[in-house]
Amino acid sequence: MGRYFVAIGLVAIAHQSPGLGQDSTAPQRVLSQQLTELGRSFKLVDAKLDLYAVTDEFILQPVCQNGILASVHVSPKYYYRTARPEWKEPSSRPYLPAGMHQTLIKRLEPIRPLGKIVTALMTEMSNAGVNFKLARFENGILQAMFHPLDPPRSGAFGLFYFRPVSGVAEDVLGGKYIQVDGHPYWGITDPVKVLRSEGRVNGAMLAGPVDSNAVLHATCSSR
């Protein structure tokens, strides 16, 4: 699994929601409302790690950055076995039921809308027969891991919401990611085109971070 796909194996906001930016407490209220709604839609099974049940074998985890819901990840439970030893790796690879990722996206839409689809699922890379696919929406990115079955079945996926990001801007990686403060992000356009000034981005609309190191230390319970 490539470096920038670890995030969906372990575990996007083009426009802020109405009310954001009106006062300093508005973003926190919006996030609180989103997490409350998430708790109504999915059963919380680990408050410390922000883990919600999807099926008997899959878990959903929201990730927050700077008080904003940055991404949502659906992964097999055993990926969290270090923190939850009882979630042992099964003898055979688990898959989401056919069509489940579309169903989950619809269930998450009222919580943080992705908006209309801009680019349909396309294979971004393949590794050991597993296809990593990407779809662009108005407000974010869907990254999904599909296994070569008939029909293809998803093993994990992540929704990354576009949101304002500021920091030290480094290289544009392969035209697809921009490195900000050492972490890769997607831009609204592909290849990435963002306004940089004196080596920084200020409020650039980006989705991510994509790498697992940032994701694992950004649980919403520690926001």
N, C-alpha and C positions, 0 to 999 in steps of 0.2 A: 504494500500500500504506500503510495507516494506521500511525501511530507505534507502536502496541503490537503490530503484526503483523510488524515488521521482523525480530524475533528469529527467527521460523521461516523467513524468507526468507534469512537469513544462516547462518545455521547452520541432583516434585511431592512430600513424605514426611509423611503425616498422623500416623504413629506411627514412632518410631525403631525400627530393627531390633533384635532381641534382642542384648543385650550392650552396646548403646550406653548411655553414662552410668554404666557400672560403674567405669571409671577414665579418666584423662585420655588414655590412648593408644587406647582402644576405638574412637572415631570414625575415627581414622587407619587402624586395622587393617581396619575395615569397608570404608572407601573403597578401600584397597589391594586387598582381596579382590574388590570390585566391578570395579575396573579390570583386574585379572588375568583375571577371567571375561569381561569385554568383549573383551580381547585374544584369548581363546580362541574367541570366537564370531565375531569380525570381524577382518579383516586390517588391521593398522596400516600406514598409508601416509605419515603425517607425524607424527613424535613431538613436534615442537615445537608444532604446532597441535592435537594430539590428534585427528587425522583418521583415520577407518576407512572402508574400502571397503564399499559396500553393493551397487552395481552398477557397470558401466563408467562411468555418468554421475552417480551419486549417492554422497554422502559422509555419514558419521555423525560427529557431534562431541558428546562429553560436556562438560558445563559444571559446574564445582565452585565452591562458595561456602563459605568458612570450614571447609574440610575435609570437606564433605558433597557428594555427588552431587546437584546441584540440578535439572538438566535434561539432556535428550538431544535433539539436533537432526539431522534428515535433510534435506539440501539438495542441489541440483545442484552438481557439482564447480566449475563456472565461477564460482560465487559467491565462490570463494577465489582468483580469478585474480590479484589484487594480490600475494598472497604466493606463488602458484604460477603464474607467467605461462604455463606450458605448458598449463594448463587453460583453454583458450580458450572463449569463448562459442560454442555451436553455431549453425548457421544456422536450426535449428528448435527450438522449446521442448521440453526433455526432460520426460518424465513417468515416474513410478514405474509399474511394471507393475500392472495391475488387481489389487486385493486385497493389494498388497505392504505397505501400511502396517499392515494387520491382522497379517500374517505377522511383520513386524518387532517389533510390540508384543509378540507372543507370545515372540519370541526374547529380548526385553529383560526379560520378566517375572521370570525367575530372578535377574537382576542387581539390579533394583530394582523390586519389585512395585507395580503400580498398584492391584491389588485389584479388587473387583467394580465394574461400571459403575453409576453412580448416575443420570446423565442422558445419553441417547443423543446422537449427533452432531446438532447444531442449527446453522443458519446464524447467525453472529453479525453479520456484515456482508458486503457485496458491493462490489467495486471493479473496474470495467472488465470485468464479466462473470465475474470470479473470486470464488468463494464461500469465505469464511473461516469454518470450522466449529469448534465447541467441544464437547467431551464431558467430563463429570465422572466421575471414578472415586473410590473410597474414599480413595486415597492421592495423587491428583494430577489433572492436567488434560491432555487431548489437544487441541492446536490444529492444525488441518490446513487446507491451501490446496487447494481443488478447482477444476478447470477444467471448463467446460461441454461435456463430451464425452459420448458415449453408449457405454458407461457413463461416469460422471464419473471423472476420473483425478486423483490427487493429485500436486501439484508440489513439495510440501515439507510437513514437519510437525514439531512439537516436543512432547515430553513434559515437563511441568513438575511436579515432585514437591512435595507439601506438606512443610514443615519449619519448625522454630522460627525466627522472625525477630524481631530486636529493633532498634529505632532510632527516629528522629524520625518520628512519624506525621503526615502532611499530609492533603490532601483525599481523600475517597472520590470517584473519578472515574466519573461516570455510574452509580454504584451497583455497578459491576463490578470496579473495581480500588481498592486503597488505596495511596497514595503513601507509601513509607518511605525516608527518606534520599534523596529525589529520584528514586526508581525505582518503577514500578508493579508491584503483585503482585495475584494472585487470592487471595481468601479461600476458606475451605471452603464458605461459603454464598454464594448469589447472590440478592439483592445482598449485597455484602461487609458482614459484621458481625464486628468484632473488638473486643476490650477495649482501650480506650485510657486511659491515666492520665497527666495533666499533659503531654499532647502527645506521648506516646511509646507504643510497643507493646513488650512484653517477652515474648519467647517465643511470639508469636502464630503460629498455624499457617497459613502462607501459601505460595503457589506462585509462583515467579519467580526473579529479576526478568524482566519481559516485554520490556523495551526492549533494543535491540541494543548500546548503549554499555556496559551492564553485562555483557552476555553475552560480548562480544568480549574482555574483559579478565579473564575468569574461567576460562581453560583449566585442565584438571586437572593438566597437567604443571608448572604454576607454583603449585600449591597449597601 
